[in-house]
Amino acid sequence: MAKLTVLVIDDEKMMHVVFKALLGDQYNLLIAMSAQEGIDLLAEHTVNLIMLDIQMPKLSGIELLESIMIDASLRSIPTIVMTGKATDYIENKARELGATDFFNKAVLLSEKKIILNAIKKNISPNVKKPEPFKDYKPHLNQIIKTILRDKLSGDLITAGRKLGTGLIKTFNIHYFSLWTVKNKKMNLIVSLGDDQPEDFGPEELLSEDAFKEFAAVKRPYLTNNPTSEQKGMFADKALKLGLSSEIGVPLFKITKEELVNNKMQIPSGTPIFGFIIIKRNRVFTTKEFKLLSQFIIQSGSVLYDFYQDLFSDR
């Protein structure tokens, strides 16, 4: 019989040593130093139980648990939460979010049998295998071909809708929006998806701290819990809609030819003409983030032609 797999998500290396000794040869052991690393491992392996630390930098265990329970592909994996600073509030919150058990880390060192029994009790052999990382290249090539087909007669709105529709189908996106920036004014050009936030427009966006930081650094960002990480647009409204994960990507004022000549790299200091926000109810892996952000930036060089036509920005 194949061994079941336990994923330990904990930024303390000492805990990794403890679990290696505790689980021995009885289980396969996967180790993640951060919440995002744990998400990446969950996408690549069949995990039968998660041992999740509460105190972690960036995305805490509680916040990761919240996003996991929104994600239909992950919520069936039993999760045991552990902490070095146990309180009734933390325990109640963890169980409320769907944790199957809760332990103070001190028990790991003093009552190993209790932990082993809890693992045996909670681990599930019936967890579905994760969907393999798809070969997205043909789909992305088709999206670009569709946009380029209308380069002479199309416009920014049509091209943006085609880009959004393609990404929605390919990556199971639930919300896509394309914004432009002109003379410090924001314009919402395209908004797609079944989960549309109400009463959210340019004025609301400009007042958000997350947007101010994004506009200042001009770099793609990923968050798998926008409220906790203080990243992402209309984060509270998004979570109410069940959209736990978000990627934002700037669109630069650079043509396709200029981008190719610069070996597909954006020169330092290149201004932006807009940005794209995508949200969904499944966590994003690092691999997806890199692929999506790179593709959207490259697509932006095509959209820039339409932007110049729309705003006479030549």
ABEGO torsion letter per residue (X at the ends): XBBBBBBBBBABAAAAAAAAAAAEAABBBBBBABAAAAAAAAAABBBABBBBBABBBGBBAAAAAAAAAABAAAAABBBBBBBABBBAAAAAAAAAAGBABBBBAAAAAABAAAAAAAAAAABBAABBBBBBBBBAAAAAAAAAAAAAAAAAABBAAAAAAAAAAAAAAAAGBABBBBBBBBGGBBBBABBBEABBBBGBBAAAAAABAAAAAAAAAGBBBBBABAAAAGBEBGAAAAAAAGBABBBBBBBBBBBAAAAAAAGGBBBBGBBBAEBBBBBBABBBBAAAAAAAAAAAAAAAAAAAAAAAAAAGAX
